[in-house]
Amino acid sequence: MLAAAFLAATASAQQPALSLAPPAGNGWRQVRGWAVSNQVYTLTASSNLLGWEPVAVLHHVPFIFADPASPHCNSRFYRLAMSPRTAMDD
């Protein structure tokens, strides 16, 4: 089972969103995301909805992230948090 969710730190006219893309050729699940630009996006993943770990920090949207851990998980859930981009993020 795989699921995608989103969590926004700021309100905007264009809400952040995640969706699942077809797996890559190597079997890695791909997560597609889009939201407002000029933000930092932290993609987190969980196999049980209790323990979340960061799997990617992204600066550009839209994005496609191929998750190397996904083939090893029976269930994998994703969520996206965003924060303002600063000079320290480049």
N, C-alpha and C positions, 0 to 999 in steps of 0.2 A: 504494500500500500504506500502510495506517495501522495503528498498533499502540499499545497502552497498557500501561504497566508501572507498578509502584510501588516505592518505596524508603522505608522507615520509619527514622527516626532513633531512635525509642524503641519499646519493645515495649508492647503493650496487648492487652486482651481483644478489642477490635474492631479488626481489621487495616485499614489504609487500602487503598482500592481505586480503580481507574479503569476506566471503560468508555466506549465511544464511543456517542454518541447520534446520531440522524439529523441530517444537515446542516441548518443554519438556512436560511431562505428565500433568503438572499443567497449560499448556497453554502459558507459557512464551516463547517468541521467543528466539532462540539460535543463537548467532553470532560466527562464527568460524574464527580464524585468524592465519596467519603464516607470518614469516619474519625472519630476521637475529637474531641470539641470542645476548645476552649481551647488550640488549637495554631495555629501559622502554617504555611501550606502554600505551598511554592514549586513551581509547575508548570514543568517545563522541556521543551523540544522539540528534536528533531534530525531531519535529513533523511537522515543516514547512520550513526547510532549512534556516531559518533566525536566530533563537536562538538555540545555541548549548550548551549542558551541559555535563560535564564529568560524565560517568556512571561507569567507571572502570579504575583502574591503574593496569597494569599487568607487570610481570617481566619475564615470561617464555612463549616460543612458542613451538609448536603450542598451541592455547588455544581455549576453548569453553566458552563463557559467556552467561548465561541465564539472560535475561533482565526482572526484575520483573515489570517494568512499561509498557511493551509492550502490555499486554492485554487491557490496558486502552486507547490506542492510535489508532485512525483510520489510521494514517500514522506514520511511524517511519523510520528515516534515520540514518545511522551510518557512522562514519569516524574514522580513526586510525592515530594518530600521534606518532612518535617515537623520542626518544632522548637518548643520551649516558647514560649508567648505571654508577652510581658512588657509592661510599661507603655509601652515605647518603640515598640511595634507598632501603637498606635492613632492 
